[in-house]
């Protein structure tokens, strides 16, 4: 069955500095600045070949950077210097700071061409601490 590419609408892409706590459905083009493995459990030969890998990656564009939590197969794509396309990304909160993540409903893939922008590394959105405030009316 041939895919009807004419019917698909082009995604709109968000910039890193537009990300806010509790939001989802973001499409971004970012460069990987850094990646470090934080969890690696299980073995290839283990039960059902279950392996758990989590890497914290610093990704960004010309507006800022944010920590992206890569899981399992996503870890392989997140190599420093690589331009990545994130589809349907969401913001998770971790100890009061934002983390970008893509769950099973999204896509993490290498972009078709390298990004032309220089990453703005002095605007790290994951360093901003948010506090949940209950408003009493």
C-alpha positions as CSV (number, residue, x, y, z in Angstrom):
1,X,0.0,0.0,0.0
2,X,1.5,3.3,-1.0
3,X,1.6,6.1,1.5
4,X,-0.2,9.2,0.5
5,X,2.3,11.8,1.3
6,X,0.1,14.6,-0.1
7,X,-2.4,14.2,2.8
8,X,0.1,14.5,5.6
9,X,0.5,18.0,6.9
10,X,4.0,19.4,7.6
11,X,4.8,19.5,11.3
12,X,5.4,22.8,12.9
13,X,8.7,23.0,14.8
14,X,9.1,24.5,18.2
15,X,12.3,26.3,19.4
16,X,13.9,25.2,22.7
17,X,13.2,28.5,24.4
18,X,9.5,28.1,23.8
19,X,9.3,24.9,25.9
20,X,7.3,25.1,29.1
21,X,6.6,22.7,32.1
22,X,3.7,20.2,31.5
23,X,3.5,20.7,27.7
24,X,3.7,18.0,25.1
25,X,3.3,17.4,21.3
26,X,6.5,19.3,20.5
27,X,8.5,18.8,17.2
28,X,12.1,20.1,17.4
29,X,15.2,20.1,15.4
30,X,18.2,20.1,17.8
31,X,21.9,19.4,17.9
32,X,23.3,17.0,20.5
33,X,25.9,18.8,22.6
34,X,26.7,16.1,25.1
35,X,25.4,12.6,26.1
36,X,26.1,10.5,29.2
37,X,24.8,7.1,30.2
38,X,23.0,7.3,33.6
39,X,21.4,3.8,33.7
40,X,22.4,0.6,32.0
41,X,20.7,-2.6,33.3
42,X,20.0,-6.0,31.9
43,X,21.8,-8.1,29.3
44,X,21.2,-9.0,25.7
45,X,20.8,-12.6,26.7
46,X,18.6,-12.0,29.6
47,X,14.9,-12.8,29.9
48,X,13.2,-11.6,26.6
49,X,16.4,-9.7,25.9
50,X,15.2,-6.9,28.1
51,X,17.8,-4.1,28.4
52,X,17.2,-0.8,30.1
53,X,19.4,2.1,29.0
54,X,18.9,5.8,29.9
55,X,21.2,8.6,28.9
56,X,20.9,12.3,29.8
57,X,21.7,14.3,26.7
58,X,22.2,18.0,26.4
59,X,20.4,19.1,23.2
60,X,19.7,22.6,21.8
61,X,19.2,25.0,19.0
62,X,20.0,28.7,18.4
63,X,17.6,29.7,21.3
64,X,18.9,27.5,24.1
65,X,19.6,24.0,25.5
66,X,17.7,21.5,27.6
67,X,18.4,18.0,29.0
68,X,16.8,15.3,26.9
69,X,16.3,11.9,28.6
70,X,17.0,9.2,25.9
71,X,15.8,5.7,26.6
72,X,16.9,2.4,25.1
73,X,17.2,2.7,21.3
74,X,17.0,6.5,21.5
75,X,20.5,6.4,23.2
76,X,22.2,5.1,20.0
77,X,21.0,8.1,18.0
78,X,22.1,10.8,20.5
79,X,25.7,11.2,19.5
80,X,27.4,14.6,20.2
81,X,27.4,16.8,17.1
82,X,24.5,15.0,15.5
83,X,21.4,16.9,14.4
84,X,18.3,15.2,15.7
85,X,14.6,15.5,14.8
86,X,12.3,15.0,17.7
87,X,8.6,14.4,17.1
88,X,5.8,14.5,19.7
89,X,8.3,15.3,22.5
90,X,7.0,16.2,25.9
91,X,8.3,18.0,29.0
92,X,8.8,15.9,32.1
93,X,9.6,17.6,35.4
94,X,12.5,16.2,37.4
95,X,13.3,17.8,40.8
96,X,11.7,21.0,39.7
97,X,13.5,21.3,36.4
98,X,12.4,20.5,32.8
99,X,13.5,17.5,30.9
100,X,12.6,16.9,27.3
101,X,11.6,13.3,26.5
102,X,10.0,11.3,23.7
103,X,7.8,8.3,24.7
104,X,6.5,5.4,22.5
105,X,4.1,7.8,20.7
106,X,7.0,10.0,19.4
107,X,10.0,9.7,17.1
108,X,13.7,10.3,17.7
109,X,15.7,10.2,14.5
110,X,18.8,11.7,12.9
111,X,17.8,14.7,10.8
112,X,18.1,14.4,7.1
113,X,20.7,17.2,7.0
114,X,22.9,18.8,9.6
115,X,21.5,22.0,11.2
116,X,23.0,25.3,10.2
117,X,22.6,26.9,13.6
118,X,25.1,27.4,16.4
119,X,23.7,26.0,19.7
120,X,23.1,28.8,22.3
121,X,24.7,27.0,25.3
122,X,24.4,29.9,27.8
123,X,20.6,29.5,28.0
124,X,20.0,26.1,29.7
125,X,16.3,25.7,30.4
126,X,17.0,22.6,32.6
127,X,18.8,24.9,35.1
128,X,15.7,26.9,35.7
129,X,13.9,25.7,38.8
130,X,10.1,25.7,38.7
131,X,7.9,25.5,41.8
132,X,4.4,24.2,41.8
133,X,2.2,26.9,43.3
134,X,-1.3,26.3,44.4
135,X,-3.5,29.3,43.7
136,X,-6.3,29.8,46.2
137,X,-9.2,31.9,44.9
